[in-house]
Amino acid sequence: MSDSDLDVFKSAATRTVQALAEYAKSSRAGAGPAVKLAPIRALAESLDVPRLIREGGLFEDRWPAFLDDYLAATTRLHHPGYMAHQVAAPHPAGAIAALIDGFTNNAMAVYEMGPAATAIEFAVLNWMLEKAGWTPAPWPGSSPRDGTHGAGVLTHGGSLATLTVLIAARRRAAPDVWAEGNPPGLAVMASPHAHYSIARAVGIMGLGHRAIISLDTDDNGAILPDRIPPAFERARTEGRRPFVLVANACSTPVGRYDPLRDIAAICREHDVWLHVDGAHGAAALLSPRLRHLLDGLELADSLVWDAHKLLRAPALCAAVLVRSARDLDNAFVQEGSYLFHEKFQPGIDMIGRTIECTKAGLGLKAFFVLAALGENGIARYVEQATDLARRSFALINRRPGFSCPVEPQSNILCFRYGEDDAMQMELRNRLIMEGDFHISTTEFRGHRYLRLVFMNPGTDESVVEALLDRIETFANETRSAALP
Ligand SMILES: *Cc1c(COP(=O)(O)O)cnc(C)c1O
């Protein structure tokens, strides 16, 4: 890196920070669209991407124009009409972390490649362990505490975190699995509303999707604990061996929490690992008012918690957390003489706990946001987003033609206009094409619903009202267009 590279960096970065601040300000004020889907090839060409790849020179004089064009083609998560997905409208402190991490490139799967980043990750994980009700890990080098303690690792996303957990759970049930492969009959119990990453992990692990035993749920999609013991009986008579049960906190489609305390008691009785998928909803642990939704979590074996969802960190930063450190330390069997050996070690190598070898300093993203707002600041945000979902539920149910399938427990809210499944897709397509509101859809109990996720502190009831007005208008237009 030459001095002139650094001069270019300084001026481009200064310009970038100004442009981003303007972008956030105008997005927040509702300048839009929230979403605009241009055709991909035209987009790449209008940004001059193929030529820039061949010839370079982006950061000399083209930068301001390129940046404006790029930002104009982004999905605006800071726009109050962004209610589509569970990805944070990130706090700017997280972007500073991304910049520093990108610049220093302390790929800290081994301590020597990122001591400061590892120290921060270790402390963030311990903070999360305490919130889960588990014993945090003693600092490496200090004398271990009596009894067991928890452990964790940050990974690039909840899906990878989920795979990590299921691998750890399988190792406990099948200690020889790394040498011998999967023993016959291993099965995974899960809610039918579990995130698709569970099924994907099961497939990757070579268990086959038929290894998933889908549990019975109530009208809200929450697991019915009473139905779990008979499911164990059935599995056993079929010669199957459930080794892990996955509960949602909360579920992706409708945001409901499974009853963890009852489920944990049954898992203990059957000696089965209880994994709590809190990728989205574990943040409720921070709020004294909402913490009861995860009552019983302390009895589980593991938790996945995404900081890039309700902790307002930019993607990606997901935590794998286990009650007993041994379970995570035994998850993988590794070789690699250039990395795994005795050495001068005043810290800890995270590499034994992850699928990744090179790993970004992910902890910075969660830490900077926490350190900007404090845990109480995040708790207020989670409460505000949840309260908005609850008020919007009432508001939607009051409006003729609209209905909600489930009363929200989190910041996820499903609803529909009319009864026709195809109509919901049509409505969403119209909304996306227009761009003022960005919402998603989901299937729940065999029907299609429109789906809101309140991630943006700038979204309020007036935005929801305006969205409903727009949906009514579209529906009326569709109806009159269908008249002979
Ligand atoms: C988002 C989500 C995941 C997947 O996490 P990614 O970080 O998107 O990979 C898993 N489970 C639940 C419940 C989720 O909401």
Ligand as a Chemical Component Dictionary entry (heavy atoms), coordinates in Angstrom:
data_LIG
# 
_chem_comp.id                   LIG 
_chem_comp.type                 NON-POLYMER 
_chem_comp.pdbx_formal_charge   0 
_chem_comp.three_letter_code    LIG 
# 
loop_
_chem_comp_atom.comp_id 
_chem_comp_atom.atom_id 
_chem_comp_atom.alt_atom_id 
_chem_comp_atom.type_symbol 
_chem_comp_atom.charge 
_chem_comp_atom.model_Cartn_x 
_chem_comp_atom.model_Cartn_y 
_chem_comp_atom.model_Cartn_z 
_chem_comp_atom.pdbx_ordinal 
LIG C1 C1 C 0 -32.803 -15.711 10.262 1  
LIG C2 C2 C 0 -32.983 -16.994 10.933 2  
LIG C3 C3 C 0 -32.070 -18.033 10.733 3  
LIG C4 C4 C 0 -30.942 -17.943 9.738  4  
LIG O1 O1 O 0 -29.989 -17.002 10.096 5  
LIG P1 P1 P 0 -29.086 -16.287 8.986  6  
LIG O2 O2 O 0 -28.228 -15.386 9.802  7  
LIG O3 O3 O 0 -30.024 -15.576 8.079  8  
LIG O4 O4 O 0 -28.309 -17.348 8.280  9  
LIG C5 C5 C 0 -32.266 -19.206 11.446 10 
LIG N1 N1 N 0 -33.290 -19.327 12.283 11 
LIG C6 C6 C 0 -34.195 -18.355 12.493 12 
LIG C7 C7 C 0 -35.303 -18.571 13.460 13 
LIG C8 C8 C 0 -34.067 -17.152 11.833 14 
LIG O5 O5 O 0 -34.959 -16.185 12.040 15 
# 
loop_
_chem_comp_bond.comp_id 
_chem_comp_bond.atom_id_1 
_chem_comp_bond.atom_id_2 
_chem_comp_bond.value_order 
_chem_comp_bond.pdbx_ordinal 
LIG C1 C2 SING 1  
LIG C2 C3 SING 2  
LIG C2 C8 DOUB 3  
LIG C3 C4 SING 4  
LIG C3 C5 DOUB 5  
LIG C4 O1 SING 6  
LIG O1 P1 SING 7  
LIG P1 O2 DOUB 8  
LIG P1 O3 SING 9  
LIG P1 O4 SING 10 
LIG C5 N1 SING 11 
LIG N1 C6 DOUB 12 
LIG C6 C7 SING 13 
LIG C6 C8 SING 14 
LIG C8 O5 SING 15 
# 
